[in-house]
Amino acid sequence: MTDSLADPHLRYSAAAHPGGGPREIVILGSTGSIGTQAIDLVLRNPGRFRVTALSAAGGRVELLAEQAHRLGVRRVAVARADKAAELREALAARYGAEPLPEILAGPDAATEVARGECHTVLNGITGSIGLAPTLAALEAGRTLALANKESLIVGGPLVKAVAKPGQIIPVDSEHAALFQALLGGTRAEVRKLVVTASGGPFRGRTKAELASVTPQDALAHPTWSMGPVITINSATLVNKGLEVIEAHLLYDIPFDRIEVVVHPQSYVHSMVEFTDGSTLAQATPPDMRGPIAIGLGWPERVPDAAPAFDWSQASTWEFFPLDEEAFPSVALARHVGALGGTAPAVFNAANEECVDAFLSGQLPFNGIVDTVAEVVAEHGTPAAGTLLTVSDVLQAETWARARARELAARTGARTAKATSEARA
């Protein structure tokens, strides 16, 4: 795997902080699920890691201030400029007479923090707003522990243009698993990547049976505790489609050699099949602290980062083929990934809008992927040889969001009319 963005065989390392000592880390999205678990890992390993800066959106200012004080960071960033004064007050309440860390506020604050002096940037931001910080960290020569899959998916060519081979360490559980399993052979020996999916709460249901499921049903994920957007994406398997695109970009493996299988227990996080018929699987109990530890500590492992299996207890691990009729999102994602250009950005943005529409009761469950497919089809095929820019991505996302909202509203109106007529 000598030319891939995430190459476990390489020992790429950004310039360490002068004088040695703990590895200096910047955490973007510190108040979210990935960020809070990363901080837990850091606090349990004070001699190994030191957090120098944090960023967050601004919805949980008190938690951000608490994190900053506990970690002793030098800089704190908040994306919402209107939260700067509240953040300063929350920090002052904790620091007392101690000097406050530098405060950055506004939409570019996380990007500024990402290019700051450190060894590793953990990008745990949710959504494509993570693209600019991803590019900033890579351009600054930092090792990028990437949990923000959207930035790679929507800006793949942009990321590939600036990243050195092996500079990205994936933090998604599936891609961290592939990263580790790929150590079992050379690039020429890889036959295919096998990405596992839990199947979400609706495994085994037909498309017809999915027509009437509710947001409450879809949010009841059987094995993972995640935010609402990611949980709905897991129910539609859009999340798995995004991961197929991400695997293609990270490891430079063609789409026809990336397979998805359903594994309800979520113990095997992904597998690599080699040309001799061997398959290497990476397995741990469902816990994101393991992948986070790989992202922060590579090429060294962090002892006791996450729980291990108790092999003295009996267990059953099951694997099933993907039902592409009930869950067409993976096939749509392959199509989008093959199109390239701004198509992945359109796919991702339209899906986020459709998830919101479903959660608000405007769009039925099956309407999520059906509407995304309609938006992708209207977007069309990018012109051959067209160079992608950040502006292109942002414009495509803006159009896709607006069009998805229009189509969702139209579907919602039709559904409401049909329901009213049926009751009459």
Protein Blocks (a to p, Z undefined) as FASTA:
>chain_A
ZZbfbdfkbccdcdddehiaadddddehklmmklmmmmmmmmmmmmlpccfbdcdfklam
mlmmmmmmmnopabdcdfblklmmmmmmmmmmmnmmaccddddedjklmmmmmmmccfbd
cdfbgcjklmmmmmmmmmnopacddfblmlmmmmmmmmmmmpcghkaccfbfklmmmmmm
mmmpcfklpmbdcdddehiamgoiafklmmmpcfklmmmcfkbccdfklmmmmmnommmm
mmmmmmmmmnopafklcccdddfkomagbdcddfkopacdddddddfklmmmmmmmocbd
cehkbccddfkbccddddddddfklmmmlmmmmmmmmngmmllmmmmmmmmmmmmmmmno
pacfklmmmmmmmmmmmnopadehiacdfklmmmmmmmmmmmmmmmmmmmmmmmmmmmmm
mmZZ
